Amino acid sequence: MKQIQHDLLDSSSLMWHHYREDADYPYPVSYWGTILDIDDAGHISAVYRWDPGSFCHFHRHLCAATSIVLQGELHVKTYESGELVSTKIRRAGDYAKKPSGDVHMEQGGPDGALVLFELYAPDGQLTEQLDLDGNALRTLTTDHLRHAFAKQQAAA
């Protein structure tokens, strides 16, 4: 087993990929991701950061997801049957474990957010990006992340 070590609070040492949408998108999207590790069994460790007030894409988890807020605030808006059912503000130190099927979008607080995610997808299915009506636009798989991780490591 290889040894992996990162200082997650010094995000300048990590290789980030920026996800964003144009200004005419229905909500402001600007967040960053980096993959720390992925194994053959479907365990993924990743860190995401949100710019202040910006969202990630609306999505449904297809696998179990555990997260810990490392810095800032993460505003989590949860939906059921197309309706907003809750908004929770998670602060630094907050831990959450969500089952597959959770439909939500996250938004960075006033100072943004930095969050560690641990995912387990033994079938390779991670998330579905959704349109505002809840229809699946694309599915993210472990194969997609393995490809991105290889590119990330080559660039490091």
ROSE-4610 file (N, C-alpha, C; in Angstrom, 1 decimal, always signed):
// ROSE-4610
residu = [M/M/M/K/K/K/Q/Q/Q/I/I/I/Q/Q/Q/H/H/H/D/D/D/L/L/L/L/L/L/D/D/D/S/S/S/S/S/S/S/S/S/L/L/L/M/M/M/W/W/W/H/H/H/H/H/H/Y/Y/Y/R/R/R/E/E/E/D/D/D/A/A/A/D/D/D/Y/Y/Y/P/P/P/Y/Y/Y/P/P/P/V/V/V/S/S/S/Y/Y/Y/W/W/W/G/G/G/T/T/T/I/I/I/L/L/L/D/D/D/I/I/I/D/D/D/D/D/D/A/A/A/G/G/G/H/H/H/I/I/I/S/S/S/A/A/A/V/V/V/Y/Y/Y/R/R/R/W/W/W/D/D/D/P/P/P/G/G/G/S/S/S/F/F/F/C/C/C/H/H/H/F/F/F/H/H/H/R/R/R/H/H/H/L/L/L/C/C/C/A/A/A/A/A/A/T/T/T/S/S/S/I/I/I/V/V/V/L/L/L/Q/Q/Q/G/G/G/E/E/E/L/L/L/H/H/H/V/V/V/K/K/K/T/T/T/Y/Y/Y/E/E/E/S/S/S/G/G/G/E/E/E/L/L/L/V/V/V/S/S/S/T/T/T/K/K/K/I/I/I/R/R/R/R/R/R/A/A/A/G/G/G/D/D/D/Y/Y/Y/A/A/A/K/K/K/K/K/K/P/P/P/S/S/S/G/G/G/D/D/D/V/V/V/H/H/H/M/M/M/E/E/E/Q/Q/Q/G/G/G/G/G/G/P/P/P/D/D/D/G/G/G/A/A/A/L/L/L/V/V/V/L/L/L/F/F/F/E/E/E/L/L/L/Y/Y/Y/A/A/A/P/P/P/D/D/D/G/G/G/Q/Q/Q/L/L/L/T/T/T/E/E/E/Q/Q/Q/L/L/L/D/D/D/L/L/L/D/D/D/G/G/G/N/N/N/A/A/A/L/L/L/R/R/R/T/T/T/L/L/L/T/T/T/T/T/T/D/D/D/H/H/H/L/L/L/R/R/R/H/H/H/A/A/A/F/F/F/A/A/A/K/K/K/Q/Q/Q/Q/Q/Q/A/A/A/A/A/A/A/A/A]
num = [1/1/1/2/2/2/3/3/3/4/4/4/5/5/5/6/6/6/7/7/7/8/8/8/9/9/9/10/10/10/11/11/11/12/12/12/13/13/13/14/14/14/15/15/15/16/16/16/17/17/17/18/18/18/19/19/19/20/20/20/21/21/21/22/22/22/23/23/23/24/24/24/25/25/25/26/26/26/27/27/27/28/28/28/29/29/29/30/30/30/31/31/31/32/32/32/33/33/33/34/34/34/35/35/35/36/36/36/37/37/37/38/38/38/39/39/39/40/40/40/41/41/41/42/42/42/43/43/43/44/44/44/45/45/45/46/46/46/47/47/47/48/48/48/49/49/49/50/50/50/51/51/51/52/52/52/53/53/53/54/54/54/55/55/55/56/56/56/57/57/57/58/58/58/59/59/59/60/60/60/61/61/61/62/62/62/63/63/63/64/64/64/65/65/65/66/66/66/67/67/67/68/68/68/69/69/69/70/70/70/71/71/71/72/72/72/73/73/73/74/74/74/75/75/75/76/76/76/77/77/77/78/78/78/79/79/79/80/80/80/81/81/81/82/82/82/83/83/83/84/84/84/85/85/85/86/86/86/87/87/87/88/88/88/89/89/89/90/90/90/91/91/91/92/92/92/93/93/93/94/94/94/95/95/95/96/96/96/97/97/97/98/98/98/99/99/99/100/100/100/101/101/101/102/102/102/103/103/103/104/104/104/105/105/105/106/106/106/107/107/107/108/108/108/109/109/109/110/110/110/111/111/111/112/112/112/113/113/113/114/114/114/115/115/115/116/116/116/117/117/117/118/118/118/119/119/119/120/120/120/121/121/121/122/122/122/123/123/123/124/124/124/125/125/125/126/126/126/127/127/127/128/128/128/129/129/129/130/130/130/131/131/131/132/132/132/133/133/133/134/134/134/135/135/135/136/136/136/137/137/137/138/138/138/139/139/139/140/140/140/141/141/141/142/142/142/143/143/143/144/144/144/145/145/145/146/146/146/147/147/147/148/148/148/149/149/149/150/150/150/151/151/151/152/152/152/153/153/153/154/154/154/155/155/155/156/156/156]
x = [+0.8/+0.0/+0.9/+0.6/+1.4/+1.0/+1.9/+1.7/+1.4/+0.3/-0.2/-0.3/+0.2/+0.2/+0.0/-0.9/-1.2/-1.5/-1.2/-1.6/-2.8/-4.0/-5.2/-5.6/-4.9/-5.2/-4.3/-3.3/-2.4/-2.8/-3.9/-4.4/-3.6/-2.6/-1.7/-0.9/-0.7/+0.2/-0.6/-1.9/-2.7/-3.0/-3.2/-3.5/-5.1/-5.6/-7.0/-7.5/-8.8/-9.5/-10.7/-10.9/-11.9/-13.2/-14.3/-15.6/-16.4/-16.9/-17.7/-18.6/-19.5/-20.5/-20.5/-21.0/-21.1/-22.1/-22.0/-22.8/-24.3/-24.7/-26.1/-26.7/-25.9/-26.3/-27.3/-28.3/-29.4/-28.9/-27.7/-27.1/-25.6/-24.9/-23.5/-22.7/-22.0/-21.2/-19.7/-19.0/-17.6/-17.0/-16.5/-15.9/-14.7/-13.9/-12.6/-12.5/-11.9/-11.7/-10.4/-9.9/-8.7/-8.9/-8.4/-8.5/-7.2/-7.4/-6.3/-5.9/-6.9/-6.6/-7.9/-7.7/-8.8/-8.2/-9.0/-8.4/-9.4/-8.9/-9.7/-11.0/-11.2/-12.4/-13.5/-13.2/-14.2/-14.1/-13.1/-12.9/-12.2/-12.8/-12.3/-12.1/-11.0/-10.8/-10.6/-11.3/-11.2/-11.5/-11.0/-11.2/-11.8/-12.9/-13.5/-13.5/-13.4/-13.5/-14.5/-15.2/-16.2/-15.8/-16.0/-15.8/-16.9/-16.7/-17.8/-19.1/-20.2/-21.5/-21.8/-20.8/-21.0/-21.4/-22.1/-22.6/-21.8/-22.0/-21.5/-22.8/-22.6/-23.8/-24.8/-26.1/-27.1/-26.9/-27.0/-26.6/-27.3/-27.2/-27.7/-26.5/-26.3/-25.3/-25.8/-25.0/-25.3/-24.5/-23.8/-23.0/-23.0/-22.5/-22.4/-21.3/-21.6/-20.6/-20.5/-19.2/-18.9/-18.1/-18.4/-17.7/-17.3/-16.3/-15.9/-15.5/-16.2/-15.8/-14.5/-13.5/-12.2/-12.1/-12.7/-12.6/-13.9/-14.3/-15.5/-16.8/-17.8/-19.1/-19.6/-20.3/-20.9/-22.4/-23.2/-24.6/-25.2/-25.9/-26.4/-27.9/-28.3/-29.7/-30.2/-31.1/-31.6/-32.9/-33.1/-34.4/-35.0/-36.3/-37.1/-38.2/-38.4/-39.5/-39.5/-38.3/-38.2/-38.4/-38.6/-38.9/-37.7/-37.4/-36.4/-37.0/-36.4/-36.9/-36.1/-34.8/-34.0/-32.7/-32.3/-31.0/-30.3/-29.1/-28.3/-27.0/-26.5/-25.2/-24.2/-23.2/-22.2/-20.9/-20.4/-19.2/-18.0/-16.8/-15.5/-15.7/-15.3/-15.4/-16.6/-17.6/-18.9/-18.6/-19.2/-19.1/-20.5/-20.6/-21.8/-21.6/-22.5/-22.5/-23.9/-23.9/-25.2/-25.2/-26.4/-26.6/-26.7/-26.6/-26.9/-28.3/-28.5/-29.9/-30.1/-29.2/-29.3/-29.2/-30.2/-30.3/-30.1/-29.0/-28.7/-27.8/-27.6/-26.5/-25.9/-24.6/-23.9/-23.4/-23.3/-22.9/-21.9/-20.9/-19.9/-20.5/-20.1/-20.5/-19.8/-19.9/-19.3/-17.8/-17.1/-15.7/-15.4/-16.4/-16.2/-16.2/-15.7/-15.7/-14.6/-14.0/-13.0/-13.5/-13.8/-14.4/-13.7/-13.5/-12.9/-14.1/-14.1/-15.1/-14.5/-15.1/-14.8/-16.0/-15.8/-16.9/-16.6/-17.6/-17.4/-18.5/-17.9/-18.8/-18.3/-18.6/-18.1/-18.6/-19.8/-20.3/-19.8/-18.9/-18.4/-19.2/-20.4/-21.4/-21.2/-20.9/-20.7/-21.8/-22.0/-23.1/-23.7/-24.9/-25.6/-25.8/-25.3/-25.5/-26.9/-27.7/-29.1/-29.4/-30.5/-31.0/-31.9/-32.4/-33.3/-34.6/-35.0/-36.2/-35.8/-34.6/-34.2/-33.9/-33.8/-33.4/-31.9/-31.5/-30.0/-29.4/-28.4/-27.7/-26.5/-25.8/-24.6/-24.3/-23.6/-23.2/-21.7/-21.3/-19.8/-19.5/-18.5/-18.1/-16.7/-16.3/-14.9/-14.0/-14.4/-13.5/-13.2/-14.2/-13.9/-12.9/-13.0/-12.1/-10.7/-10.6/-9.3/-8.6/-9.3/-8.7/-8.2/-9.1/-8.7/-7.5/-7.5/-6.4/-5.1/-5.1/-3.9/-3.4/-4.3/-3.9/-3.3/-3.9/-3.5/-2.1/-1.9/-0.6/+0.5/+0.2/+1.1/+1.5/+0.6/+0.9/+1.7/+1.6/+2.3/+3.8]
y = [-1.2/+0.0/+1.2/+2.2/+3.4/+4.4/+5.2/+6.2/+7.5/+8.1/+9.4/+10.4/+11.6/+12.6/+13.9/+14.7/+16.1/+17.0/+18.2/+19.2/+19.9/+19.4/+19.9/+21.4/+21.9/+23.3/+24.3/+23.7/+24.5/+24.1/+24.6/+24.2/+24.6/+25.5/+25.9/+24.7/+23.7/+22.6/+21.5/+21.7/+20.8/+21.2/+20.2/+20.5/+20.6/+21.8/+22.1/+22.1/+21.6/+21.8/+22.7/+23.7/+24.7/+24.3/+24.3/+24.1/+25.4/+25.8/+27.1/+27.1/+28.0/+28.2/+29.7/+30.0/+31.4/+32.2/+33.5/+34.4/+34.2/+33.7/+33.5/+32.2/+31.4/+30.1/+30.5/+29.7/+30.0/+30.4/+30.0/+30.3/+30.3/+31.1/+31.2/+29.9/+29.4/+28.1/+28.4/+28.2/+28.3/+27.6/+26.4/+25.6/+24.8/+24.3/+23.7/+22.3/+21.3/+20.0/+19.4/+18.6/+17.8/+16.4/+15.4/+14.0/+13.7/+13.2/+12.8/+11.4/+10.5/+9.1/+8.4/+7.4/+6.5/+5.1/+4.1/+2.7/+1.9/+0.6/-0.3/-0.7/-0.6/-1.0/+0.0/+1.3/+2.3/+3.3/+3.4/+4.4/+5.6/+6.8/+8.0/+9.0/+9.7/+10.8/+12.0/+13.1/+14.3/+15.5/+16.6/+17.9/+18.9/+19.6/+20.6/+21.9/+23.0/+24.3/+25.1/+25.9/+26.8/+28.2/+29.0/+30.4/+31.0/+32.2/+32.7/+32.9/+32.4/+32.6/+31.8/+31.0/+30.2/+28.8/+28.2/+26.8/+25.8/+24.6/+23.5/+23.2/+22.2/+21.9/+21.1/+21.2/+20.5/+19.0/+18.1/+16.7/+15.8/+14.5/+13.4/+12.4/+12.1/+11.1/+9.7/+8.9/+7.5/+6.5/+7.1/+6.3/+7.0/+6.3/+6.9/+7.9/+9.0/+10.1/+10.6/+10.8/+11.3/+12.6/+13.6/+14.9/+15.5/+16.3/+17.1/+18.5/+19.5/+20.9/+21.3/+21.6/+22.0/+23.5/+24.3/+25.8/+26.4/+27.5/+28.2/+27.6/+27.9/+27.4/+26.8/+25.7/+25.1/+25.1/+25.7/+25.8/+24.6/+23.7/+22.5/+22.6/+22.7/+22.8/+21.4/+20.8/+19.4/+19.4/+18.6/+18.6/+17.2/+17.2/+15.9/+16.2/+15.3/+15.5/+16.9/+17.4/+18.7/+19.9/+19.7/+20.8/+20.9/+22.2/+22.4/+22.0/+21.1/+20.7/+21.1/+21.5/+22.0/+22.7/+23.6/+24.3/+24.2/+23.6/+23.5/+24.2/+24.9/+25.5/+24.7/+24.2/+23.3/+24.2/+24.2/+25.0/+24.1/+24.8/+24.0/+23.0/+21.8/+20.7/+19.9/+20.3/+19.6/+18.3/+17.2/+15.9/+15.5/+14.9/+14.4/+13.2/+12.2/+11.0/+10.9/+10.8/+10.8/+9.5/+8.9/+7.7/+8.0/+7.0/+7.3/+7.8/+8.5/+9.0/+10.5/+11.0/+12.3/+13.4/+14.2/+15.3/+16.6/+17.3/+18.6/+19.5/+20.7/+21.5/+22.2/+22.5/+23.1/+24.5/+25.4/+26.8/+27.2/+27.9/+28.4/+29.5/+29.6/+30.7/+32.0/+33.0/+34.3/+34.3/+33.3/+33.2/+31.9/+31.4/+30.1/+28.9/+27.8/+26.6/+25.6/+24.8/+23.8/+22.5/+21.5/+20.3/+19.0/+18.1/+16.8/+15.8/+15.1/+14.1/+12.7/+11.7/+10.3/+9.6/+9.1/+8.4/+6.9/+6.1/+4.7/+4.2/+3.9/+3.5/+2.2/+1.1/-0.2/-0.6/+0.0/-0.2/+0.9/+1.8/+2.8/+4.0/+4.1/+5.2/+6.2/+7.5/+8.5/+9.5/+10.3/+11.3/+11.5/+12.0/+12.5/+14.0/+14.7/+16.2/+16.3/+17.2/+17.4/+18.7/+18.8/+20.1/+20.6/+21.8/+22.4/+21.6/+20.8/+19.9/+18.6/+18.3/+17.0/+16.0/+16.3/+15.3/+15.1/+13.9/+13.6/+14.2/+15.0/+15.5/+14.6/+14.2/+13.3/+12.6/+11.5/+10.7/+10.7/+10.9/+10.9/+9.5/+8.8/+7.5/+7.5/+6.4/+6.2/+6.2/+5.7/+5.7/+7.2/+8.1/+9.5/+10.0/+9.7/+10.2/+9.6/+8.3/+7.7/+8.4/+8.7/+9.5/+10.8/+11.6/+12.9/+12.8/+11.8/+11.6/+11.3/+10.5/+10.3/+11.6/+12.4/+13.7/+14.6/+14.6/+15.4/+15.0/+13.7/+13.2/+13.5/+13.4/+13.7/+15.2/+16.0/+17.5/+17.9/+17.1/+17.4/+17.4]
z = [+0.0/+0.0/+0.0/-0.9/-1.0/+0.2/+0.6/+1.6/+0.9/+1.4/+0.8/+1.9/+1.7/+2.8/+2.1/+2.7/+2.2/+3.4/+3.3/+4.3/+3.6/+4.1/+3.5/+3.8/+4.8/+5.2/+4.4/+3.7/+2.8/+1.4/+0.9/-0.4/-1.6/-1.3/-2.4/-2.9/-2.1/-2.5/-3.4/-3.5/-4.2/-5.7/-6.6/-8.0/-8.1/-8.4/-8.5/-9.9/-10.0/-11.3/-11.0/-11.8/-11.6/-12.4/-11.7/-12.3/-12.3/-13.4/-13.4/-14.6/-14.5/-15.6/-16.0/-17.2/-17.6/-16.8/-16.9/-16.1/-16.3/-17.5/-17.8/-17.2/-16.6/-15.9/-14.8/-14.5/-13.5/-12.1/-11.7/-10.4/-10.6/-9.7/-9.8/-9.4/-10.4/-10.2/-10.3/-9.1/-9.1/-7.9/-8.2/-7.2/-7.8/-6.9/-7.3/-6.7/-7.4/-6.9/-7.1/-6.2/-6.4/-5.8/-6.5/-6.0/-5.2/-4.0/-3.2/-3.4/-3.6/-3.9/-4.4/-5.1/-5.6/-5.7/-5.2/-5.2/-6.1/-6.3/-7.2/-6.6/-5.3/-4.6/-4.7/-5.1/-5.3/-4.1/-3.3/-2.3/-2.9/-2.7/-3.3/-2.2/-2.1/-1.2/-2.1/-1.8/-2.7/-1.8/-2.2/-1.5/-2.5/-2.1/-2.9/-2.1/-2.9/-2.3/-3.1/-2.4/-3.0/-2.9/-4.0/-3.9/-3.1/-2.4/-1.6/-2.4/-1.8/-2.4/-3.6/-4.1/-5.3/-5.0/-6.0/-5.9/-6.6/-6.3/-7.2/-8.1/-9.0/-9.8/-9.0/-9.3/-8.7/-9.0/-8.0/-8.2/-7.2/-7.6/-6.8/-6.6/-5.3/-5.0/-5.3/-6.0/-6.4/-5.5/-4.5/-3.6/-2.2/-1.2/+0.1/+0.1/+0.8/+0.9/+2.3/+2.7/+4.0/+3.8/+4.6/+4.4/+5.8/+5.8/+6.9/+6.4/+6.9/+6.6/+7.3/+6.5/+7.0/+7.3/+6.4/+6.6/+6.0/+6.6/+6.1/+6.4/+5.6/+5.8/+4.5/+4.6/+3.5/+3.7/+2.8/+2.9/+2.0/+2.6/+1.9/+1.7/+0.4/+0.1/-0.4/+0.4/+0.1/-0.5/-1.6/-2.3/-2.3/-2.3/-2.4/-3.4/-4.3/-5.3/-5.9/-6.2/-6.8/-6.0/-4.7/-3.8/-2.7/-2.4/-1.4/-0.1/+0.7/+2.0/+3.1/+2.9/+4.0/+3.5/+4.3/+4.1/+5.4/+5.4/+6.6/+6.4/+7.4/+7.3/+8.1/+7.4/+8.1/+8.2/+9.4/+9.7/+9.9/+10.0/+10.1/+11.3/+11.0/+12.0/+11.9/+11.1/+11.0/+10.1/+10.5/+9.9/+9.4/+8.2/+7.7/+6.9/+7.0/+6.2/+5.6/+4.3/+3.5/+2.7/+2.6/+1.8/+0.3/-0.5/-1.9/-2.1/-3.2/-3.4/-2.9/-2.2/-1.6/-2.8/-2.9/-4.0/-3.3/-3.8/-3.2/-4.0/-3.5/-4.1/-2.9/-3.0/-1.9/-2.4/-1.4/-1.7/-0.7/-1.1/-0.2/+0.6/+1.9/+2.7/+2.4/+3.2/+2.9/+2.7/+3.3/+3.0/+2.2/+1.6/+0.8/+1.8/+1.3/+2.1/+1.5/+2.4/+2.0/+2.7/+1.9/+2.4/+1.9/+2.8/+2.5/+2.3/+1.2/+0.9/+0.8/+1.4/+1.3/+0.7/-0.5/-1.2/-1.4/-1.4/-1.6/-2.7/-3.8/-5.0/-5.6/-4.9/-5.4/-6.8/-7.2/-8.6/-9.6/-9.1/-10.0/-10.2/-9.7/-9.9/-8.8/-9.1/-8.1/-8.0/-9.0/-8.9/-10.3/-10.3/-11.5/-11.4/-12.4/-12.4/-12.9/-12.3/-12.6/-13.2/-14.0/-14.4/-13.3/-13.4/-12.4/-12.2/-13.1/-12.9/-12.4/-12.1/-11.5/-12.5/-13.8/-14.8/-14.9/-15.0/-15.1/-16.4/-16.3/-17.5/-17.8/-16.8/-17.0/-15.7/-15.8/-14.6/-14.5/-13.3/-13.0/-12.4/-12.9/-12.5/-12.0/-11.3/-10.8/-12.0/-13.2/-14.4/-14.8/-14.7/-15.0/-14.0/-12.7/-11.7/-11.8/-12.2/-12.4/-13.6/-14.6/-15.8/-15.3/-14.5/-14.0/-13.1/-12.2/-11.3/-12.0/-13.0/-13.8/-14.4/-15.0/-15.5/-14.4/-13.3/-12.2/-11.7/-11.6/-11.2/-12.2/-13.5/-14.6/-14.5/-14.2/-14.2/-12.9/-11.9/-10.6/-10.7]
